[in-house]
């Protein structure tokens, strides 16, 4: 297995034992980018010279005994919505043509302090406003396992870069599911922390009350290390949690009513394995689950429209048509309906909290269908035909509304080898406990193959 | 404003702005707004259809 498919933890051990240098790992990623990016289109900007310089610095520091922690010398990609000084933040749009960031965002400052090697900026769905990464000023990102499919979005370039060995992890953003959707589609671990845990300064906003920053990684351990860094605290070893006695509330009903049959089978299998390992599975419910989609839609459209109103008037033709028309839709929402949606948010927060009073974590599928074919507008499941956007957001958007931390783990694959994810949800401000539970569950799930 | 009136106004405005592609999206949004407005947790100033008491949720 090539080193570029290792986890961050595996790479860290190799660097510290002298088997591999940070510079070698970085060059291997850059070679992979040169080879594969013309097909996959995961990167918008590659910072080869800067990355090699950072890697050499990491090697020199480690040789002197100055160890900055798990991310020291580790090559990462950043969703191109996050400011890095002196580098354009394109947000995958021509609206921002000519932009160059004047400062690092706080998350980048923290990554630099942790000694991470920043390989470049990853492609995304324009302005993070989509779930397929098809609408981008730089063209669509292609799924590394099937170039006729989307890797999911909006952090599609991030997910594809990690799955394809072009980075060891990536930093994405998640407003309705944009870390978890591509992570599930690409067989990665994707974490959306509690709302507000990771600073959003220097990140192009989409929805002020639902934007989150989170990692896309190959393991829960890696996600925890990146999460600690993004929060601005030293990475720390969490107490190991056994599955024995872990109370898991399984969300069915609305959350399992519209699933691809192979996703449904993989989810049921994951539940059985967890129970077999000693977890206590019970039923959980969100009584107003049928209101999730309208609540999400009215919040995200209103907040996005407020942020984009000026440029929709001044730079209308610089948007991709699909993103432009959806942003325009938001300008018609009445204030009274936005306020209704905020009331609905409170109801949903109470219902998720109630579920977590009775269970340690909640469990549901992450993505209702495997990676979607590029160009698909709707997908038929049984007798129901549902728009791609609605289907891909269906299982993730609730926790953007409520702010609860949520993590997707690979739990299987289709007969065609497309990854399937299961999602764990924790109590607000208890992301550490969620990560401990996820680490315990990870061992139960089938690992998808790395390229 | 009723949803019917809102939709008519919104479609007229979209057509005036030469955005015909907005029509189906606005129609879909109208259905979503209808669902939002008829949800049982909405406040009613008359008090006749108050949302469920907290201990029932």
Interface residues (C-beta under 8 A of the other chain):
Chain A: X287 X288 X290 X291 X293 X294 X295 X297 X298 X301 X321 X325 X326 X328 X329 X332 X333 X334 X337 X340 X341 X343 X344 X347 X350 X351 X354
Chain B: X1 X6 X10 X13 X14 X19 X21 X22 X25 X26 X29 X32 X33 X35 X36 X37 X39 X41 X42 X43 X51 X54 X57
